[in-house]
Structures are given as C-alpha cells and as structure tokens.
Amino acid sequence: MSLWRLLPFALVLAVVPLLDSSYLTSVAIIIALHALPALGLSLVMGFAGQISLGHAAFYGLGAYGSALLALRLGLSPWLATPAAIAVTGLVAYGLGWSIFRLRGHHLALGTLGLGIVASIGFVELRGVTGGSIGLSAIPSYPLPGLDLAADQSFFFLAWIVAALAFLAAGNLVDSPAGLAIRGLGDSERGAASLGIGVARLKCRIFALSAMLAALGGALYAHYIGFISPQPFGVGFSIKLLVMVAIGGFRSIGGVLAGVAFATLVTEPLQDLGYYDVVVFGALLVVITIFCPAGLLQAVRDGARRGIRLLAPRAG
C-alpha cells in the first residue's frame, strides 16, 4: 500500500484539532474505532470472498476481554488489549474450521448465529459481563504526562492505530499472500488447484479480521469507560456491512470513506433507536442491487460518464 494512501489520515489528524470542536473530535474517534472492524470485514468478505454476518461478536469480545482483564486481574490496558486481541484471534481461528465448512446462505446463517449467540452471552453471563447493566469504571490507557481519557488525546491514539492498521492491510493485499487471498475470493477451486491451502487460509484471514475487530472493541472500551451488550448486537454487524458496501468490498481505501459516511448518517437517525438498523438494511439492499462495486465507485463512474458527455468532442 503506497504511503500516499495515508493522506486522509494525515489530513484528519491535522485538521480536526484545528477545528477545536469536542463534538467533531468524538465523532472522528468513533469513525476510527469503527474503521477497524470494517477493515477486517473487508478483508474476509471483499478479498477472501467469505460471508460474515457476525463481526460485531469479535468487536464485543475485544471490548469485554480487555475490560475484564483490566478490571478483574488488574492488568494495564496496554497489556489487556493485546491479550484480548490474541484470545479473540484464537477463538476465531478455531471457529473458522467449523464455520467455513458451510457454503453460501448456510455460511451466512452460521455467522449470523455466531453473532446472536455472542450477543445473548454478553447479556446472560451476568456474573462475568455484568449483564444488561454492563461494566463501568474501565480504566483508560495510562501514559505519563498525557491524559488519554480526554477526547483530544485519545483522538490521536485512535487515528494513528487506524492508520497503521490500514497500512498493514494494504501491504498484505498487495503482497504475494494477498494474491492468494484474492484468488480464494475469485474461485476456491482455482485457488486449490494452484496448491493454496484453502481451508487454512480461510481460517487465517478470518482470525486476522476478528483481531482487527477486537482491537477496535478494546479501544472503544477504554475510551468510553463503560460497555454494555447493546453496541455489540447483530444490528452493528449490519452497519459494518453497509460501511464496507459503501466504500466497495475490495477497496481498502474505500472502507474509511464508507465508515465516515455511515457514521455521519447515523447521527440524525439516533432518535429512531433500534429501528435505525432498518434504514441500514434497506440501504444495504439498494447498494447490493444497484451498486455492487460500492456506492463510491458508482459515484465515480457516474462522474466520469458525466464529464465525457459534457466534454466537447474533438473535431
């Protein structure tokens, strides 16, 4: 991935602090945190061609895992976060061997079931997760001389982490391993005929995508300081799908734009409560039918056609 693709991150890091708006800063932080699970979903769905409707579960596992390690075991958040990410990756890798035996709509239902089970578990395991009440007093990341509990400081942490994750994902997609992943997404039989271990590759990319989601969840928990099951339900998995669909399933750079668009659209929909997922579901259907390459790509194609029509013909 070329470094120039990090230009949007550099612009956000430079411009948002100058605006001196606590609201815009908090929205920017949420965009960065949601971009991480969306990036993982883009890798597993867009490039590897595997359906996942339960990525919110890994976002929640990262959040609850890091929070519990910090609260119950007294670990520093700097240690709790990588530990939660590693455990989530191992869980996803193990689940992948069972889930990816399924195909098509069966795979979709399997991953959807995973998300539902995790959502119910976050509520029912009250002795561990706090149930619907949730967990509070989650410590922030300690850093001498800097208060990372403040939005202005956490903003830089969130966007730098997101930038590094996007850079790593872009390099992966452009590497020989990325060719194997894209080959898997194009044709499993074709990939297998070239000697690619399809089953193992599926599990690895699924684990990597889960770890990215867990990273976003852990950052979210230590940023907010409180978590409950509601943000990690199936509705959030649908929103992640919309985010990736807007930017294009096979566009690393488009993921950030899709997340930003969906997050900004969410703000006026907050009064709808749980019904906002209906809006996102309808938007996903429209994009899938009319803009299969992504909403942004459709806009770019339309702009090019418009320019060609308006440009004076030579001769």
Secondary structure per residue as TSV (DSSP state, phi and psi in degrees):
chain	resnum	aa	ss	phi	psi
A	1	M	-	360.0	122.9
A	2	S	-	-65.1	145.2
A	3	L	G	-64.1	-24.2
A	4	W	G	-64.7	-19.8
A	5	R	G	-70.8	-12.9
A	6	L	G	-85.0	2.2
A	7	L	H	-55.7	-43.5
A	8	P	H	-58.2	-37.8
A	9	F	H	-66.5	-42.5
A	10	A	H	-63.2	-39.9
A	11	L	H	-64.5	-43.5
A	12	V	H	-63.7	-43.9
A	13	L	H	-63.4	-29.6
A	14	A	H	-86.7	-37.7
A	15	V	H	-86.6	-46.0
A	16	V	H	-56.9	-44.6
A	17	P	H	-62.1	-30.5
A	18	L	H	-68.5	-27.1
A	19	L	H	-73.0	-21.9
A	20	D	T	53.0	47.8
A	21	S	-	-122.2	118.7
A	22	S	H	-65.1	-34.2
A	23	Y	H	-65.8	-49.7
A	24	L	H	-63.8	-35.0
A	25	T	H	-64.9	-44.1
A	26	S	H	-66.2	-38.9
A	27	V	H	-64.2	-41.5
A	28	A	H	-62.4	-37.6
A	29	I	H	-64.1	-45.2
A	30	I	H	-61.7	-39.0
A	31	I	H	-60.8	-44.4
A	32	A	H	-64.1	-40.9
A	33	L	H	-69.3	-39.3
A	34	H	H	-73.9	-24.0
A	35	A	H	-65.5	-27.6
A	36	L	H	-69.4	-52.8
A	37	P	H	-64.7	-33.0
A	38	A	H	-65.6	-37.6
A	39	L	H	-62.6	-44.0
A	40	G	H	-62.3	-39.8
A	41	L	H	-66.1	-36.5
A	42	S	I	-62.6	-39.8
A	43	L	I	-64.7	-45.5
A	44	V	I	-79.0	-33.3
A	45	M	I	-94.4	-49.5
A	46	G	I	-71.8	-44.3
A	47	F	I	-95.9	-42.1
A	48	A	T	-87.9	-12.5
A	49	G	-	71.4	26.1
A	50	Q	-	-111.3	130.0
A	51	I	-	-74.8	137.7
A	52	S	-	-142.0	117.4
A	53	L	S	-112.2	17.4
A	54	G	-	-133.4	29.0
A	55	H	H	-69.4	-19.3
A	56	A	H	-62.5	-25.8
A	57	A	H	-62.2	-41.8
A	58	F	H	-72.8	-33.1
A	59	Y	H	-60.7	-43.5
A	60	G	H	-69.2	-38.7
A	61	L	H	-62.1	-40.0
A	62	G	H	-64.6	-41.9
A	63	A	H	-66.8	-52.2
A	64	Y	H	-67.7	-39.2
A	65	G	H	-61.7	-49.2
A	66	S	H	-67.4	-40.4
A	67	A	H	-63.7	-44.1
A	68	L	H	-67.3	-39.2
A	69	L	H	-64.1	-35.4
A	70	A	H	-75.5	-39.6
A	71	L	H	-80.6	-46.2
A	72	R	H	-87.1	-35.7
A	73	L	S	-103.8	-7.1
A	74	G	-	73.5	18.1
A	75	L	-	-70.6	147.9
A	76	S	-	-64.4	141.1
A	77	P	H	-53.9	-29.2
A	78	W	H	-66.1	-26.1
A	79	L	H	-95.1	-34.8
A	80	A	H	-64.8	-37.8
A	81	T	H	-63.9	-53.7
A	82	P	H	-63.6	-31.2
A	83	A	H	-66.0	-43.8
A	84	A	H	-65.0	-38.3
A	85	I	H	-64.0	-43.8
A	86	A	H	-63.8	-43.5
A	87	V	H	-64.8	-42.4
A	88	T	H	-61.9	-41.1
A	89	G	H	-61.7	-41.5
A	90	L	H	-65.7	-41.0
A	91	V	H	-62.3	-45.1
A	92	A	H	-65.2	-39.4
A	93	Y	H	-63.7	-43.0
A	94	G	H	-66.5	-42.1
A	95	L	H	-65.9	-31.5
A	96	G	H	-59.8	-35.5
A	97	W	H	-63.8	-28.5
A	98	S	H	-90.4	-45.3
A	99	I	H	-64.9	-40.8
A	100	F	T	-82.5	9.2
A	101	R	T	-76.8	-16.0
A	102	L	-	-87.6	161.7
A	103	R	-	-134.7	154.4
A	104	G	H	55.9	-132.2
A	105	H	H	-67.6	-24.1
A	106	H	H	-66.0	-39.1
A	107	L	H	-65.3	-41.3
A	108	A	H	-59.9	-45.2
A	109	L	H	-66.2	-36.5
A	110	G	H	-63.9	-45.5
A	111	T	H	-70.8	-33.6
A	112	L	H	-63.2	-42.6
A	113	G	H	-61.3	-37.7
A	114	L	H	-59.7	-44.9
A	115	G	H	-64.3	-39.2
A	116	I	H	-67.1	-43.7
A	117	V	H	-61.1	-44.2
A	118	A	H	-63.7	-42.2
A	119	S	H	-62.0	-42.7
A	120	I	H	-66.2	-39.7
A	121	G	H	-61.6	-40.6
A	122	F	H	-60.9	-29.5
A	123	V	H	-85.2	-45.6
A	124	E	H	-80.9	-25.7
A	125	L	-	-82.9	64.8
A	126	R	H	-62.7	-34.8
A	127	G	H	-65.8	-21.8
A	128	V	H	-104.4	-50.9
A	129	T	H	-93.9	-10.8
A	130	G	-	84.5	2.4
A	131	G	G	62.2	-146.0
A	132	S	G	-68.3	-18.8
A	133	I	G	-72.1	-34.7
A	134	G	-	85.6	-168.3
A	135	L	B	-116.3	135.2
A	136	S	-	-123.7	176.1
A	137	A	-	57.6	34.8
A	138	I	-	-72.3	125.7
A	139	P	-	-70.0	150.8
A	140	S	-	-86.6	172.2
A	141	Y	-	-72.1	121.1
A	142	P	E	-79.5	137.1
A	143	L	E	-150.4	118.2
A	144	P	T	-56.1	129.6
A	145	G	T	81.2	2.2
A	146	L	E	-143.6	129.6
A	147	D	E	-93.4	96.9
A	148	L	T	-77.2	-2.0
A	149	A	T	-78.3	-17.9
A	150	A	S	-81.9	142.3
A	151	D	H	-57.5	-41.6
A	152	Q	H	-61.6	-35.2
A	153	S	H	-82.7	-43.5
A	154	F	H	-65.6	-28.7
A	155	F	H	-53.6	-46.4
A	156	F	H	-67.4	-40.4
A	157	L	H	-61.1	-48.0
A	158	A	H	-62.6	-44.5
A	159	W	H	-76.3	-30.5
A	160	I	H	-68.8	-42.8
A	161	V	H	-62.2	-44.5
A	162	A	H	-61.9	-42.4
A	163	A	H	-61.0	-43.4
A	164	L	H	-65.4	-38.5
A	165	A	H	-65.2	-42.7
A	166	F	H	-67.2	-37.6
A	167	L	H	-63.4	-45.2
A	168	A	H	-64.1	-42.3
A	169	A	H	-65.0	-40.8
A	170	G	H	-63.6	-41.8
A	171	N	H	-64.6	-36.9
A	172	L	H	-63.9	-46.7
A	173	V	H	-62.9	-34.2
A	174	D	H	-84.6	-5.8
A	175	S	S	-87.3	170.6
A	176	P	H	-55.9	-35.4
A	177	A	H	-64.4	-34.4
A	178	G	H	-66.3	-34.1
A	179	L	H	-62.7	-39.5
A	180	A	H	-65.6	-39.9
A	181	I	H	-64.4	-44.2
A	182	R	H	-67.6	-35.3
A	183	G	H	-62.9	-38.0
A	184	L	H	-62.5	-41.4
A	185	G	H	-67.6	-32.0
A	186	D	H	-76.2	-43.9
A	187	S	-	-163.2	113.8
A	188	E	H	-63.6	-41.1
A	189	R	H	-66.1	-40.0
A	190	G	H	-63.8	-42.2
A	191	A	H	-63.3	-42.8
A	192	A	H	-63.9	-36.6
A	193	S	H	-66.8	-21.1
A	194	L	T	-91.7	6.0
A	195	G	T	89.8	10.8
A	196	I	-	-79.9	130.2
A	197	G	-	-74.1	91.2
A	198	V	H	-60.6	-49.4
A	199	A	H	-61.5	-44.7
A	200	R	H	-68.2	-39.3
A	201	L	H	-64.5	-40.5
A	202	K	H	-58.0	-47.1
A	203	C	H	-64.9	-38.1
A	204	R	H	-66.9	-45.2
A	205	I	H	-70.0	-32.2
A	206	F	H	-66.1	-41.6
A	207	A	H	-65.6	-41.2
A	208	L	H	-63.3	-43.4
A	209	S	H	-64.5	-37.3
A	210	A	H	-66.3	-36.8
A	211	M	H	-67.7	-36.9
A	212	L	H	-64.3	-41.8
A	213	A	H	-63.4	-41.7
A	214	A	H	-64.8	-36.5
A	215	L	H	-61.0	-45.9
A	216	G	H	-62.1	-40.9
A	217	G	H	-65.0	-41.2
A	218	A	H	-64.9	-43.7
A	219	L	H	-61.7	-39.9
A	220	Y	H	-60.5	-45.7
A	221	A	H	-62.7	-43.8
A	222	H	H	-80.3	-14.7
A	223	Y	H	-82.2	-49.8
A	224	I	H	-73.2	-38.6
A	225	G	S	84.6	-1.6
A	226	F	-	-151.5	137.6
A	227	I	B	-136.8	147.3
A	228	S	-	-138.7	168.7
A	229	P	S	-65.5	-24.7
A	230	Q	G	-55.5	-43.7
A	231	P	G	-70.0	-8.6
A	232	F	G	-113.2	24.6
A	233	G	S	-84.9	-179.2
A	234	V	H	-62.0	-30.6
A	235	G	H	-57.5	-36.8
A	236	F	H	-70.2	-32.7
A	237	S	H	-61.9	-40.0
A	238	I	H	-64.4	-41.4
A	239	K	H	-63.0	-39.6
A	240	L	H	-61.8	-40.7
A	241	L	H	-60.2	-43.0
A	242	V	H	-63.9	-43.2
A	243	M	H	-57.1	-46.9
A	244	V	H	-69.7	-38.6
A	245	A	H	-64.9	-37.1
A	246	I	H	-63.1	-46.1
A	247	G	H	-78.4	-19.7
A	248	G	-	107.0	125.4
A	249	F	T	-62.2	-27.5
A	250	R	T	-112.3	42.5
A	251	S	-	-135.2	104.5
A	252	I	H	-61.7	-46.3
A	253	G	H	-66.4	-32.7
A	254	G	H	-68.8	-21.3
A	255	V	H	-59.8	-46.0
A	256	L	H	-61.8	-42.9
A	257	A	H	-64.2	-40.6
A	258	G	H	-63.8	-41.6
A	259	V	H	-65.1	-43.8
A	260	A	H	-62.1	-44.6
A	261	F	H	-61.8	-49.9
A	262	A	H	-65.0	-37.2
A	263	T	H	-67.3	-42.6
A	264	L	H	-67.4	-34.1
A	265	V	H	-69.5	-31.9
A	266	T	H	-63.1	-34.3
A	267	E	G	-53.6	-52.3
A	268	P	G	-72.6	-8.6
A	269	L	G	-94.5	1.0
A	270	Q	G	-63.6	-28.6
A	271	D	G	-67.0	-17.5
A	272	L	G	-78.6	-12.4
A	273	G	G	64.5	-132.1
A	274	Y	G	-68.4	-16.5
A	275	Y	G	-75.4	-7.5
A	276	D	H	-64.4	-23.6
A	277	V	H	-66.0	-27.1
A	278	V	H	-64.3	-42.3
A	279	V	H	-62.6	-44.3
A	280	F	H	-67.3	-36.8
A	281	G	H	-63.3	-43.0
A	282	A	H	-64.4	-40.9
A	283	L	H	-63.2	-38.8
A	284	L	H	-63.1	-42.2
A	285	V	H	-61.7	-45.2
A	286	V	H	-62.4	-44.8
A	287	I	H	-65.0	-42.6
A	288	T	H	-61.9	-39.6
A	289	I	H	-77.5	-47.9
A	290	F	H	-99.6	-21.4
A	291	C	-	-134.4	64.6
A	292	P	T	-61.9	-24.2
A	293	A	T	-87.3	0.5
A	294	G	-	111.7	148.4
A	295	L	H	-64.7	-41.0
A	296	L	H	-64.4	-40.1
A	297	Q	H	-65.2	-38.1
A	298	A	H	-63.4	-39.5
A	299	V	H	-64.9	-43.6
A	300	R	H	-62.8	-43.8
A	301	D	H	-62.5	-41.8
A	302	G	H	-63.4	-39.1
A	303	A	H	-64.6	-40.9
A	304	R	H	-63.6	-43.4
A	305	R	H	-63.0	-39.2
A	306	G	H	-63.8	-40.9
A	307	I	H	-64.1	-41.9
A	308	R	H	-64.6	-36.7
A	309	L	H	-71.4	-36.0
A	310	L	H	-83.8	-22.9
A	311	A	S	-67.6	136.9
A	312	P	-	-66.0	138.2
A	313	R	-	-75.9	136.8
A	314	A	-	-69.8	137.4
A	315	G	-	73.6	360.0
